Amino acid sequence: MANLKTTFAGLELRNPIVAASCGLSSTLDGVVKLEQAGVGAVVLKSLFEENIVREIQHLSSVDDHTEAADYLQGYMRAQRVDDYIRFIGNCKSKCSIPIIASICCHSRGEWMAYARAIEKAGADGLELNVMGLCARREYNNGDYEKLHCDIVREVKNLINIPIIVKLGANITNPVALTERLKAYGASAVVCFNRPFQTDIDVDTMRYVSGKVTSNPSDLSNPLRWVGLISASVKGISFALSGGVHTYNGPIKAILAGANAVEVCSVLYEQGDGWVAKALENLEQWMDRQGFESVEEFCGRMNASDSDAAEQLERVQFLKFFSAK
């Protein structure tokens, strides 16, 4: 029987399927249910730096007495963090799989102090989701990437648990950035986070939310980059996120070089029963191919292979259109 165990960010997982940060991992009951469904680890719903700041700004009036405003802001911040710390502790007390905390941040700031509290609460790892767009005219090349490195460096000085960085798909060179993040202490990177999808309602002429969930075609981009990065940067773990909807999705991700696969949309659309079926499919495929462990085929089709590199680095449909 195939062994589905894997190591991701130094954590031992019973299998490569990880429940990504989402509403399903926002409650204790939800996390317990995900463990029962068979996932190898759970990333808890993120603590959002931006949401905390906005709540404080909304409730704080410019006319408030300075001391009162400071007290209110400190109380609200502490309350949100305390709730999250209790959540981590409760999950650890009920679950045996790794519990990975998550912070969604867009700057360096006071939130970094949360990392130490998260570690003390018992989290097995911390995923940093650095969200942002480089849309300023005065933007200097490399500023956004430097922000990632600065955050990892400072958080690494605060905690000893593994730091996982979830990258955005708008990074210019994920290979180079991953090398730098490893040097600053990151244990793993995830390719990629799913940003807010923008759409326009032409009747009201207002911006609205586009499709929230991913679709199978979204797998292409993270598959490409995991295949490229894993071949170039050693000594760090990789997870693929985005577009994993079919039972073969985890197999493709691991062949490209992923040690783990973060799933979210498929759990909403097909239910958590998808996990057991995907694991059964993975085990059966490994038996047919003669693989006894995940490690044996992890990265087998990354850019280290010249034929695979040719496909991963292809940017035009020359071969396809030349045949027409």
C-alpha positions as CSV (number, residue, x, y, z in Angstrom):
1,M,0.0,0.0,0.0
2,A,1.3,3.4,-1.0
3,N,2.5,5.7,1.8
4,L,0.9,9.1,1.5
5,K,2.9,10.9,4.2
6,T,4.8,14.0,3.2
7,T,6.9,16.8,4.9
8,F,5.9,20.4,4.3
9,A,7.7,23.3,6.0
10,G,9.3,20.8,8.3
11,L,5.9,19.5,9.4
12,E,5.0,15.8,9.1
13,L,1.7,15.5,7.3
14,R,-0.3,12.2,6.9
15,N,-1.0,13.2,3.3
16,P,-0.4,16.2,1.0
17,I,-3.9,17.7,1.0
18,V,-4.1,20.8,3.2
19,A,-7.3,22.8,3.8
20,A,-6.5,26.4,2.9
21,S,-7.5,29.4,4.9
22,C,-11.2,30.0,4.3
23,G,-14.6,30.1,6.0
24,L,-14.5,26.4,6.5
25,S,-11.5,26.7,8.8
26,S,-12.9,29.7,10.7
27,T,-14.6,27.7,13.5
28,L,-13.6,24.8,15.8
29,D,-16.3,22.6,14.4
30,G,-15.2,23.4,10.9
31,V,-11.6,22.5,11.6
32,V,-12.6,19.2,13.4
33,K,-14.8,18.3,10.4
34,L,-11.9,19.0,8.0
35,E,-9.6,16.7,10.0
36,Q,-12.3,14.0,10.0
37,A,-12.6,14.4,6.2
38,G,-9.0,13.4,6.0
39,V,-6.9,16.5,5.2
40,G,-3.2,16.4,6.3
41,A,-3.2,19.8,7.8
42,V,-5.5,22.9,8.2
43,V,-4.6,26.5,7.6
44,L,-6.9,28.5,9.9
45,K,-9.0,31.4,8.6
46,S,-6.7,34.4,8.4
47,L,-6.3,37.2,11.0
48,F,-6.7,40.2,8.7
49,E,-4.4,43.2,9.5
50,E,-6.5,45.4,7.2
51,N,-9.8,44.4,8.8
52,I,-8.6,45.2,12.3
53,V,-7.3,48.6,11.2
54,R,-10.6,49.4,9.4
55,E,-12.7,48.4,12.4
56,I,-10.6,50.6,14.7
57,Q,-10.9,53.5,12.2
58,H,-14.7,53.0,11.9
59,L,-15.3,53.1,15.6
60,S,-12.8,55.8,16.5
61,S,-13.9,59.4,16.0
62,V,-11.5,62.1,15.2
63,D,-13.2,64.1,18.0
64,D,-12.5,61.3,20.6
65,H,-10.3,62.3,23.4
66,T,-6.8,61.1,22.6
67,E,-6.5,58.8,25.6
68,A,-9.9,57.4,25.1
69,A,-9.2,56.7,21.4
70,D,-5.9,55.0,22.2
71,Y,-7.6,52.9,24.8
72,L,-10.4,51.8,22.4
73,Q,-7.9,51.0,19.7
74,G,-5.7,49.0,22.0
75,Y,-8.8,47.1,23.4
76,M,-10.2,46.2,20.0
77,R,-6.8,45.0,18.7
78,A,-6.2,42.9,21.8
79,Q,-9.7,41.5,21.7
80,R,-9.4,40.3,18.1
81,V,-6.0,38.8,18.7
82,D,-7.2,37.1,22.0
83,D,-10.1,35.5,20.1
84,Y,-7.7,34.2,17.5
85,I,-5.3,32.9,20.2
86,R,-8.2,31.0,21.9
87,F,-9.2,29.6,18.6
88,I,-5.8,28.2,18.0
89,G,-5.7,26.6,21.4
90,N,-9.1,25.0,21.0
91,C,-8.1,23.6,17.6
92,K,-4.9,22.2,19.0
93,S,-6.8,20.5,21.9
94,K,-9.2,18.8,19.6
95,C,-7.1,17.9,16.6
96,S,-4.0,15.8,16.0
97,I,-3.0,17.1,12.6
98,P,-0.9,20.2,12.2
99,I,-2.7,23.5,12.7
100,I,-1.2,26.4,10.8
101,A,-2.2,29.9,11.7
102,S,-2.5,32.6,9.1
103,I,-2.1,36.4,9.0
104,C,-3.2,38.4,5.9
105,C,-1.0,41.5,5.9
106,H,-0.1,44.3,3.5
107,S,2.6,46.2,5.5
108,R,5.1,46.0,8.3
109,G,3.6,47.1,11.5
110,E,2.2,46.3,15.0
111,W,0.6,43.1,13.8
112,M,4.0,41.4,13.8
113,A,3.7,41.1,17.6
114,Y,0.8,38.8,16.9
115,A,3.2,36.2,15.6
116,R,4.8,35.6,19.0
117,A,1.3,35.1,20.7
118,I,0.3,32.7,17.9
119,E,3.4,30.6,18.6
120,K,2.7,30.5,22.3
121,A,-0.9,29.4,21.6
122,G,0.5,26.2,20.1
123,A,0.2,26.8,16.3
124,D,2.5,24.4,14.3
125,G,3.3,27.0,11.7
126,L,2.4,30.5,10.5
127,E,1.3,31.3,7.0
128,L,1.9,34.9,5.9
129,N,-0.3,36.1,3.1
130,V,1.2,39.3,1.9
131,M,-1.6,41.0,-0.2
132,G,-1.1,44.1,-2.3
133,L,-0.9,45.6,-5.8
134,C,2.0,47.6,-7.2
135,A,-0.1,50.4,-8.6
136,R,1.7,53.6,-7.5
137,R,3.4,55.8,-10.1
138,E,6.3,56.3,-7.8
139,Y,6.8,52.5,-7.3
140,N,10.4,51.4,-7.5
141,N,11.2,48.0,-9.0
142,G,11.6,45.5,-6.2
143,D,9.7,47.4,-3.5
144,Y,6.9,44.8,-3.3
145,E,9.4,41.9,-3.2
146,K,11.5,43.7,-0.5
147,L,8.4,44.0,1.6
148,H,8.0,40.2,1.7
149,C,11.6,39.8,2.7
150,D,11.4,42.5,5.4
151,I,8.3,40.9,6.9
152,V,9.8,37.4,7.0
153,R,13.1,38.7,8.5
154,E,11.3,40.5,11.3
155,V,8.9,37.7,12.0
156,K,11.7,35.1,12.0
157,N,13.3,37.1,14.8
158,L,10.2,36.7,16.9
159,I,9.2,33.0,16.4
160,N,10.7,29.6,15.9
161,I,7.8,27.8,14.3
162,P,7.9,27.4,10.5
163,I,7.1,30.5,8.4
164,I,5.1,29.9,5.2
165,V,4.7,32.7,2.7
166,K,1.8,32.6,0.4
167,L,2.8,34.5,-2.7
168,G,0.6,36.6,-5.0
169,A,0.5,35.8,-8.7
170,N,1.7,39.3,-9.5
171,I,5.3,38.7,-8.4
172,T,7.7,39.5,-11.2
173,N,10.1,36.7,-10.5
174,P,8.9,34.1,-8.0
175,V,12.1,32.1,-8.4
176,A,14.3,34.9,-7.2
177,L,12.0,36.0,-4.5
178,T,11.7,32.4,-3.1
179,E,15.5,32.2,-2.9
180,R,15.6,35.4,-0.9
181,L,12.7,34.3,1.3
182,K,14.6,31.1,2.1
183,A,17.7,33.1,3.0
184,Y,15.6,35.2,5.5
185,G,14.2,32.1,7.2
186,A,11.0,31.1,5.3
187,S,10.4,27.3,5.5
188,A,7.9,27.2,2.6
189,V,6.1,29.2,-0.1
190,V,2.6,28.7,-1.5
191,C,1.9,29.5,-5.2
192,F,-0.5,31.4,-5.2
193,N,-3.1,33.3,-3.2
194,R,-6.4,34.2,-4.8
195,P,-7.0,38.0,-4.7
196,F,-10.4,39.7,-4.8
197,Q,-11.9,39.3,-8.3
198,T,-13.1,42.5,-9.8
199,D,-16.1,42.9,-12.1
200,I,-18.4,45.7,-13.2
201,D,-22.2,45.8,-13.1
202,V,-22.9,47.7,-16.4
203,D,-26.5,48.5,-15.3
204,T,-25.5,50.2,-12.0
205,M,-22.1,51.1,-13.3
206,R,-20.5,49.9,-10.0
207,Y,-17.7,47.6,-9.2
208,V,-18.8,44.3,-7.9
209,S,-17.2,41.0,-6.8
210,G,-16.4,38.6,-9.6
211,K,-16.3,34.9,-9.2
212,V,-15.2,34.0,-5.7
213,T,-14.2,30.4,-6.3
214,S,-11.4,29.2,-8.6
215,N,-11.9,26.9,-11.7
216,P,-9.9,24.0,-13.1
217,S,-8.2,26.3,-15.7
218,D,-6.6,28.3,-12.8
219,L,-4.3,25.3,-12.1
220,S,-2.1,26.1,-15.1
221,N,-0.2,29.1,-13.6
222,P,0.7,27.7,-10.2
223,L,1.6,24.4,-11.8
224,R,4.1,26.2,-14.1
225,W,5.7,28.2,-11.3
226,V,5.9,25.3,-8.8
227,G,7.7,23.4,-11.6
228,L,10.1,26.2,-12.2
229,I,10.8,27.2,-8.6
230,S,11.2,23.7,-7.2
231,A,13.9,23.0,-9.7
232,S,15.9,26.1,-8.9
233,V,15.5,26.6,-5.1
234,K,16.4,23.8,-2.8
235,G,16.0,23.5,0.9
236,I,12.5,24.9,1.1
237,S,9.0,23.4,0.7
238,F,6.4,24.2,-1.8
239,A,2.6,24.1,-1.8
240,L,0.4,24.6,-4.8
241,S,-2.9,26.6,-4.4
242,G,-5.5,27.4,-7.0
243,G,-7.4,25.4,-9.6
244,V,-7.2,21.9,-7.9
245,H,-10.7,20.6,-8.6
246,T,-10.2,17.1,-10.1
247,Y,-8.9,14.1,-8.3
248,N,-5.8,14.2,-10.4
249,G,-5.0,17.7,-9.3
250,P,-2.9,16.7,-6.3
251,I,-0.9,14.3,-8.5
252,K,-0.1,17.0,-11.0
253,A,0.9,19.4,-8.3
254,I,3.3,16.9,-6.7
255,L,4.8,15.8,-10.0
256,A,5.6,19.5,-10.6
257,G,7.3,19.8,-7.3
258,A,4.7,20.6,-4.6
259,N,5.1,18.9,-1.2
260,A,1.5,19.8,-0.4
261,V,-1.6,21.0,-2.1
262,E,-3.9,23.7,-0.5
263,V,-7.5,23.3,-1.5
264,C,-10.5,25.6,-0.9
265,S,-12.9,26.1,-3.7
266,V,-13.4,22.4,-4.4
267,L,-14.4,21.9,-0.8
268,Y,-17.2,24.5,-1.2
269,E,-18.3,23.2,-4.5
270,Q,-18.0,19.4,-4.0
271,G,-18.0,19.1,-0.2
272,D,-15.3,17.7,2.1
273,G,-16.1,14.2,0.8
274,W,-13.8,15.2,-2.1
275,V,-10.8,14.7,0.1
276,A,-11.2,11.0,0.7
277,K,-11.9,10.4,-3.0
278,A,-8.8,12.4,-4.0
279,L,-6.6,10.5,-1.6
280,E,-8.0,7.2,-2.8
281,N,-7.2,8.3,-6.4
282,L,-3.7,9.3,-5.4
283,E,-3.1,6.0,-3.7
284,Q,-4.4,4.0,-6.6
285,W,-2.3,6.0,-9.1
286,M,0.8,5.5,-7.0
287,D,0.2,1.7,-6.9
288,R,-0.2,1.6,-10.7
289,Q,3.0,3.6,-11.2
290,G,5.0,1.6,-8.7
291,F,5.6,4.5,-6.3
292,E,5.7,3.6,-2.6
293,S,6.0,7.2,-1.3
294,V,5.1,10.7,-2.3
295,E,8.7,11.7,-2.1
296,E,9.6,9.3,-4.9
297,F,7.7,11.3,-7.5
298,C,7.7,14.8,-6.0
299,G,9.3,17.1,-8.6
300,R,9.7,14.3,-11.1
301,M,8.3,16.7,-13.8
302,N,9.8,20.0,-12.6
303,A,12.2,22.1,-14.7
304,S,15.2,19.9,-13.7
305,D,14.2,17.7,-16.6
306,S,15.0,19.4,-19.9
307,D,11.9,18.2,-21.6
308,A,9.7,19.5,-18.8
309,A,11.6,22.8,-18.7
310,E,10.9,23.3,-22.4
311,Q,7.1,23.0,-21.7
312,L,7.2,25.0,-18.4
313,E,9.1,27.9,-20.0
314,R,6.9,28.0,-23.2
315,V,5.2,31.4,-23.5
316,Q,3.6,31.1,-27.0
317,F,1.4,28.5,-28.8
318,L,3.9,28.2,-31.7
319,K,3.6,24.5,-32.0
320,F,-0.2,24.5,-31.7
321,F,-0.8,27.2,-34.3
322,S,1.9,26.0,-36.7
323,A,-0.1,22.8,-37.1
324,K,-3.2,24.7,-38.3
